[in-house]
Amino acid sequence: MEFELNEVQTIFKHLVHDFVVKEVKPRAKETDEKAEFNWPAVRKMGPLGLLGLEVPEEYGGSGVDAISVAIAIEELGWGCGSTALAIAAHNGLALGPIVNFGTRDQKQKWLPPLATGQGRLACLGLTEPGAGSDLQGGIRTVAVKEGDSWIIDGNKMWLTNASISDVMVLLVRTDRTGGSRSLSQIIVPTDSDGISIGPAEKKMGLKGSPTHAVTFEEVQVPLENLLGEEGRGLQQTLTTLDGGRVGIGALAVGLAQAAYEEALKYAQERETFGKAIAQHQAIQWMLADAATEIQAARWMVYWAAWLRGQGKPYTKAAAMAKLFATEVSERVCRNAIQVHGGYGYSSEFAVERFYRDTRLMTIGEGTSEIQRLIITRSLLSGK
Ligand SMILES: Cc1cc2nc3c(=O)[nH]c(=O)nc-3n(C[C@H](O)[C@H](O)[C@H](O)COP(=O)(O)OP(=O)(O)OC[C@H]3O[C@@H](n4cnc5c(N)ncnc54)[C@H](O)[C@@H]3O)c2cc1C
């Protein structure tokens, strides 16, 4: 059976693509150079449903299917890695757990302004100075019950969107015994007393996506801000990351597609030894490999998204899609520079930015090593 997008997905893809062509791609260079978040475009995303991709319509979202979510992130990634990362984190990492684990009251309170663009964005805080891949063993940020409140103390690192968010979903230790039920998720408004957001990290790429360390000193939030079940924070996080990985895979496909298109164009314009470099077999092979691998990566991403949409287990598929798509993207962006020769190393040419941007994709939301670990665990358990 041949895979094809259905009519609704096709229309949605064109809608997002046209928006990205107009509002996102033309500003991508400036977004990177000035390290400035593209608010003008993001403010227009609410009415298009891009800020509430996974949010049901009754809470102001677009509630599109899982493949359409991937399509949206892929298109944004094609336009601008920085903007795509911010929107992927907002939708999948931050609103996702509220949609999946929130009470009706929590959904009614938090989702509509964030999904419609009336508020700012949202972020997810897992990583700490001493905890990234190993969240269960490493998390030191604690939340202690006092009367009607949680009191939160600790430090988080690398929070995408922290300075442009109204709310964060925080993974904290609520039981110091350290067992598998010692972590919980809590919804924390970013304007709470005791929160200090550090300056934007100086990064290799994705410079228009602000990333921050955040400190929590006796931050007080109501007990009702517990998200999901106390002690189930790690499991809820792992579920959230399964979805997030499909998003990062899609973003990587978008970046790879953009790099491939630039390489294809340049290869037909640049001449050496009396002919366009696209006529040299070495260049042709790079283009052929890129087109092939991108197509395979895209279908792996859609496959994982499809499983997700069907409510079937997709942890392994998401890990495979992320691992493959992000490593393909790195290869394709690397070769797009190679096709450009010396010009590819110049910031005047977009391929230089794509390469820097895609470098994160094999690290964030679980490194490639962790994806291989997840895949192997699944293989060994016969799933
Ligand atoms: C730009 C950017 C944005 C980010 N956004 C967010 C965000 O919004 N929210 C958030 O919470 N975090 C965010 N992160 C953090 C990111 O998710 C972590 O950096 C990532 O999960 C890796 O964790 P770590 O940096 O602590 O590396 P470590 O866990 O210290 O890993 C270091 C190295 O050891 C390897 N390794 C670790 N354990 C194993 C193992 N068991 N087997 C084999 N190899 C292993 C890793 O693969 C890696 O190569 C972001 C990071 C960046 C750079």
The ligand as an SDF file (V2000), in Angstrom:
LIG
                    3D

 53 58  0  0  0  0  0  0  0  0999 V2000
   19.4130   24.1020   22.8070 C   0  0  0  0  0  0  0  0  0  0  0  0
   18.9300   23.1690   23.8720 C   0  0  0  0  0  0  0  0  0  0  0  0
   17.5940   23.1830   24.2270 C   0  0  0  0  0  0  0  0  0  0  0  0
   17.1320   22.3510   25.2570 C   0  0  0  0  0  0  0  0  0  0  0  0
   15.8250   22.4690   25.6770 N   0  0  0  0  0  0  0  0  0  0  0  0
   15.4390   21.8090   26.7840 C   0  0  0  0  0  0  0  0  0  0  0  0
   14.1530   22.0450   27.3720 C   0  0  0  0  0  0  0  0  0  0  0  0
   13.3260   22.8000   26.8350 O   0  0  0  0  0  0  0  0  0  0  0  0
   13.8530   21.4180   28.5400 N   0  0  0  0  0  0  0  0  0  0  0  0
   14.7030   20.5660   29.1470 C   0  0  0  0  0  0  0  0  0  0  0  0
   14.3730   20.0520   30.2010 O   0  0  0  0  0  0  0  0  0  0  0  0
   15.9290   20.2890   28.6090 N   0  0  0  0  0  0  0  0  0  0  0  0
   16.3130   20.9030   27.4560 C   0  0  0  0  0  0  0  0  0  0  0  0
   17.5560   20.6630   26.9240 N   0  0  0  0  0  0  0  0  0  0  0  0
   18.4410   19.6910   27.5600 C   0  0  0  0  0  0  0  0  0  0  0  0
   18.6410   18.4140   26.7340 C   0  0  0  0  0  0  0  0  0  0  0  0
   17.4530   17.6780   26.6960 O   0  0  0  0  0  0  0  0  0  0  0  0
   19.8100   17.6470   27.3590 C   0  0  0  0  0  0  0  0  0  0  0  0
   20.9840   18.4000   27.0940 O   0  0  0  0  0  0  0  0  0  0  0  0
   19.9320   16.2430   26.8110 C   0  0  0  0  0  0  0  0  0  0  0  0
   18.8720   15.4420   27.2210 O   0  0  0  0  0  0  0  0  0  0  0  0
   21.2550   15.5750   27.2400 C   0  0  0  0  0  0  0  0  0  0  0  0
   21.4640   15.6900   28.6040 O   0  0  0  0  0  0  0  0  0  0  0  0
   22.8520   16.2450   29.1660 P   0  0  0  0  0  0  0  0  0  0  0  0
   23.1760   17.4930   28.4250 O   0  0  0  0  0  0  0  0  0  0  0  0
   22.7810   16.3270   30.6310 O   0  0  0  0  0  0  0  0  0  0  0  0
   23.9140   15.1780   28.7350 O   0  0  0  0  0  0  0  0  0  0  0  0
   24.3880   13.8290   29.6030 P   0  0  0  0  0  0  0  0  0  0  0  0
   23.1570   13.1540   30.0620 O   0  0  0  0  0  0  0  0  0  0  0  0
   25.3380   14.3280   30.6160 O   0  0  0  0  0  0  0  0  0  0  0  0
   25.1050   13.0390   28.4920 O   0  0  0  0  0  0  0  0  0  0  0  0
   26.4410   13.2940   28.0850 C   0  0  0  0  0  0  0  0  0  0  0  0
   26.8570   12.2410   27.0600 C   0  0  0  0  0  0  0  0  0  0  0  0
   26.7940   10.9350   27.6550 O   0  0  0  0  0  0  0  0  0  0  0  0
   25.9640   10.0970   26.8870 C   0  0  0  0  0  0  0  0  0  0  0  0
   25.2430    9.1840   27.7600 N   0  0  0  0  0  0  0  0  0  0  0  0
   24.5710    9.4760   28.9000 C   0  0  0  0  0  0  0  0  0  0  0  0
   24.0560    8.3650   29.4460 N   0  0  0  0  0  0  0  0  0  0  0  0
   24.3760    7.3520   28.6140 C   0  0  0  0  0  0  0  0  0  0  0  0
   24.1050    5.9520   28.6020 C   0  0  0  0  0  0  0  0  0  0  0  0
   23.3600    5.3560   29.5550 N   0  0  0  0  0  0  0  0  0  0  0  0
   24.6010    5.2040   27.5990 N   0  0  0  0  0  0  0  0  0  0  0  0
   25.3470    5.7780   26.6080 C   0  0  0  0  0  0  0  0  0  0  0  0
   25.6300    7.0970   26.5690 N   0  0  0  0  0  0  0  0  0  0  0  0
   25.1450    7.8630   27.5490 C   0  0  0  0  0  0  0  0  0  0  0  0
   25.0180   11.0370   26.1700 C   0  0  0  0  0  0  0  0  0  0  0  0
   24.4560   10.4430   25.0180 O   0  0  0  0  0  0  0  0  0  0  0  0
   25.9350   12.1840   25.8430 C   0  0  0  0  0  0  0  0  0  0  0  0
   26.6770   11.8660   24.6980 O   0  0  0  0  0  0  0  0  0  0  0  0
   18.0230   21.4470   25.8820 C   0  0  0  0  0  0  0  0  0  0  0  0
   19.3630   21.4190   25.4870 C   0  0  0  0  0  0  0  0  0  0  0  0
   19.8330   22.2650   24.5190 C   0  0  0  0  0  0  0  0  0  0  0  0
   21.2870   22.2440   24.1580 C   0  0  0  0  0  0  0  0  0  0  0  0
  1  2  1  0
  2  3  1  0
  2 52  2  0
  3  4  2  0
  4  5  1  0
  4 50  1  0
  5  6  2  0
  6  7  1  0
  6 13  1  0
  7  8  2  0
  7  9  1  0
  9 10  1  0
 10 11  2  0
 10 12  1  0
 12 13  2  0
 13 14  1  0
 14 15  1  0
 14 50  1  0
 15 16  1  0
 16 17  1  0
 16 18  1  0
 18 19  1  0
 18 20  1  0
 20 21  1  0
 20 22  1  0
 22 23  1  0
 23 24  1  0
 24 25  2  0
 24 26  1  0
 24 27  1  0
 27 28  1  0
 28 29  2  0
 28 30  1  0
 28 31  1  0
 31 32  1  0
 32 33  1  0
 33 34  1  0
 33 48  1  0
 34 35  1  0
 35 36  1  0
 35 46  1  0
 36 37  1  0
 36 45  1  0
 37 38  2  0
 38 39  1  0
 39 40  1  0
 39 45  2  0
 40 41  1  0
 40 42  2  0
 42 43  1  0
 43 44  2  0
 44 45  1  0
 46 47  1  0
 46 48  1  0
 48 49  1  0
 50 51  2  0
 51 52  1  0
 52 53  1  0
M  END
$$$$
